[in-house]
């Protein structure tokens, strides 16, 4: 069963159920003004179909702004593959079921005829994309052995560091992270790579994750301090780095923060737009998520270049996140607005400009 719905902000919301594999999938295309929509596919538990729908719509809009400010000739989209029970989630660990569902999903992507290009996101790997590639050409982020860009997490982490450098230049008068204290929330694929990168820059790190085994591993491997997840909000630090799922910054958590800046890799860190204004009111500099975490997207998009993937080119473009974040800060200061509003203003300027 497939249903297609439009709303007043998105070009397409497609909701699918494949009875043969019991696959549920939602694909949202926010904008194709700059090019085909690109966005990762997220596999995760949701309490309801409505919750999955809300998430995919917010994520796809963020992707439009991310591609616009990253200077890519691509639009914004996103997909989620929800599961609604622990048993259904466990089925995804069974190779035959996983492969069948990925192929069914790839056929859904293929039916959009290039309007949407997908890549990896939470719980979807480059190996999963290689399976999908059997049924559609509209995937990016393939394994290196298949001439793809591989896991984007290291480049995402590197881009977050460049964003932090721009923010700390503004907040502390130096782009050096040496001697700063960063609280990393979430030790998943990106967070666990961000920690050693920060340590190499001379920063100290306190981290937390809802999965105790990851906190233990980070303490063992990197010698960093770890705290309980809820306690991290009140950890005195220079930078708070959200690197888990979104909507962690809200009217309850923001008053608890003891930091000068927020810069992390998670998507949709604000539970609503007002949260950005609350950070601004507290004089906490917000390194807007879709600017700070664009490195992974830049890395994947390089795979679509005419000559194929070039790691050096991807890393060079990722460095530009520093300058983009600087422009966000300058725009916010000149217009006397929050960085949230400044980034939206800049992205919409790009979207309204004539397309070559």
N, C-alpha and C positions, 0 to 999 in steps of 0.2 A: 504494500500500500504506500502510495506517495502523495503528499499534499504540498502544494506550493502556495506561499502566502507572501504578500508584500505589505510593508507598513510604510509610514511616512518618512522613514530615514534610511531604510535598507532597500536594495534592489531586489533581493530574493531571500526568502527563508524556505528551505526545503526540508521537510520532515519525512523520514523514511522508516519503514519496517520491512525487513526481508523475512517472510515466514519460513523459508527453507533453512535459514541459519539462525533465526531469531535475533538478527542484527537490528539494532536501533541506531539511527544516525541522523544528525541535524547538520546542515550546511547553511551558513549565512554569508551572503555576499553583500557587503555594505556599499562598496563603490568600485566601479571599473573605469572611472574617468581617466586615470593615468595609465591604465593597462589592465591585463587580466588580474583578478583578485588572487592573492596568495595568502596562505595562512596554514598553520599547523593543525593537525588533527589530535584532539585530546581524548584519551580513553580514561574515564573515571566514574566513580559512583556519584549518583545524584539522588536526592530524596524523591524527585518527581520529574516528569517530563517538562513541566512548567519551569522548574529550576534549571534544567538543561537548556531550555529555550532562552531564558533570561541570560545565562552565561554566554551562550554562543553569539547572541546579539551584541552584548557589550564587548566581547573579545574581538569580533569582526570590525566594529567601529574603531577600536584601538589600533587594529592593523592598518586601516586606511591612513590614520594620522602617522603611524610608524613609517609606512612606505613613503609617504609624502615628505616627511622631514629627513628621511635617510637619502632622499634624492633618487629614488628608484622609479623606474617606469612600470610600476605595478600598482594594483589596487589592493583593497583590503577585504579579506574574508576569513572565515574560521570554520572549523568543524568540531563537533563533539560526538563521540560514541559513548552514550551513557549506559551504565548498567544500574539496576535498581535493587539488587540484593547481593548478599555475600556469596551465595551459591552461584549466581550469574557471573560475578566477578571471578570466582575460582575457575569457571569454565574457560576463561581467556588464557589460563595457564596450560590448557590442553592443546598441544601443537596442531592437531588436526582441526579442531574447532576454530582456533585462532586463524589459521590459514584460510579456512573456508569463509570466515566472516570478513577477513581483510580483502579477499578477492571479490566478495559481494559488495563491499564498500567501494572498492576501486571501480567497479562497474557503474556505481552511482556517480562517482566523480567523473568518469568518462562520459556519461550521458549529458553532462553540462558543457561538453565540447570546447573545453579550454577557457571557459569563463572563470574557472576556479582551479588553481594549482595548489596542491597540498604538500605539506612537509611534516616533520615529526613535532610532537609536543608531548605532554605528560603521558608516560606509559606506552608511547609509540616510538619504535627504534628505527635506525637506518635499515636494519634487516627486515623489519615489517614493510618498509617502503619498497624494498627490493621485491617482496612478494606482490605488493600492489602493482608494481611496474609490469607484471605479466599481463595485466588487464587494462592499464591506462598509461598513456605517456605523460599525463599531467601530474607528475610527482617530482619533488626535488628534495635533496638531502640524502641521496643514496650513499651506500658504503663506499669507502675509498677504493676498495678493490674492484668496484664497478664504475670507476672514474667519477665518483660523486664527491661531495664535500664532507661526507661523514658526519659524525656527531657535532652539532653546532655549539654544544655547551661550553667548550673552552673559549670559543670566540665571544660568546655571550658574556662570559665572566670577564674577559679582557675589555670588552666594551663598557661594562659597568665600572671598571676601574678608571677608564678614561673619563666617564661621566663624573665619578667621584672627584677626580683631579680638578675638573672645571668647577664643581661645587665648592671644594675646599679652597680653591684659589679665591673665590668670591667671599667665602665665610671666614677664612683664616689668613688670607693674604699670601698663600703659597699653594702651589699645585702639588707639592710633595705630600705623600701620605705618611712619611716617616714620623713616628711618634704618636700618630693618631690612634684612637681606639674605635674599632668598628664592631657593632653587634650584628651578627649574621643570623637571620631568622630563616631556618630551612637549610638542610644539608643534603638536598637531593642532587640531581645531575649537575646543576649550575652552582649551587651553594658550596658543594664539596670541592669544586674547582676554584671558586672565588677565594676560599680561605688561604690556600698556599700562595695564590697570586698576591693577596694583600700582605701576607707575611714577608714575601720577597720584596715588597715595596717599603718594608719597615714598620708597618702598622701592627698593633696588637689586636687580637680578636677574641671576643666572647661569642659563643654560638649556642643555638638551641634547635631541637627538632622534636616533633611529636613522636618520632620513632627512636626510643632510647638507644637502640643498637648503633644508630648513625652518630649520635652524640658521643657515645663511647669510642667509636672508631676515629672520630675527629680528634678527640682528646689524646688517644693513643698515637695516632699517626702524625699529628701536628703540634701536640703539646699545648693546645689552646684551652682556655677555661670554657666550661659549659654550665648552663643553668637550666632550670625547668622552663618549658616554653612560655608560660604566662609571665614568669619573672623577667623575661628579656625586655618587655616593654618598659620596665622601670630601671633597667641597667643604665648607669651613668656612662655615656659614651659620646664620641664626637659625631659618628654617623651610624644611623640605624639602617640596616640593609635587609628589606623584605625579599626573600628568595624562595618562598613557598607558594601556595595558592593565593589568589587575590582576595580583595575586600577585607584586608587585615587592618586598614587604617580607617577608623570610624570615630563617632562621637564618644565612644567608651574608651578606646585605646589611645587616641591622640593626646588627651589630657595626661596620660600616664607616661608619655615619652620624656626621656631625660637626655636629649641629644640636640645638636645644632642643625643637623641635616638628615634627610632621608633619601637614600639612593640604593636601589636594589634591582634584582632581575625579574621579580614576579610581574605578571601581567595584572592589570586592573587592581592595583594596590588600594585604591580608594573605593570604599563601598558605595559612595555617591559623590557627585561633583562638589557638594558642600564640604566634604572632608578636606579638599584642597584649600578651601578658604579658611578652614579651621587651622590647618598647618600654618598658613600665611599669617593668621591672626596671632599665632604663638611665636612668630618670627623663626619658624623652622623652615629652612630652605628645602624645597621638595624637588629632587631630581626626577622629573616626570618619567614615569615608567617606560612609556613607549619610545622615549628618546634614549634612556639609559640602557635598555635591554635590546637595542636594535642590532647588536653585533651578530647574533645568531641568524637573523633574517638576512643581513648583508652577506653573510657567509653562504647561506643557501642560495640566495639570488645570484651569486657569482657563478653558480653551477649552470644558470640559464644563459650565460654570455655566449656569443657566437663561437668563441674558441674553447668553450668548456671551462671547467673549474680551475682557478688560479689562486692558490692559497695566499701568496704574497699580495696579490691585488685585493683580496678580501680583507686581510689584516690592515692594509693601508687605508682602505675605505672605513674600516672600523675605528681607526684613530680619529676620524673626522667627527665622531660622537662628541669629542672634547669641544670642538668649535661649535657644533650645533647646540650643545648645552650652554655654552657661553652666550650664544645669540638669544636663547630662551631667557637667560638671566638678565641680559641687557634689555630685552623687550619688556620684561616684567618691571624692571626698575624705571624705564622711560615712561611706561604707561601707568605706573603705580597700580599694578595688578599682580595677582598671584602667578607663580610659574605655571600652574595648571591652566589658567586662562591664557597666558602668553603662548604656551605651546599650541593650544587649540587655535588661537588667532593666526599663528605662523602657518600651521598646517592648512587651514582654510584658505589662506592667501595662495598657497601652492595649488590647491584644488580649484580655485576660481580663476587662476591664470590660464591664458590660452594654451592649449596643448599643441605642441609642434607636430 
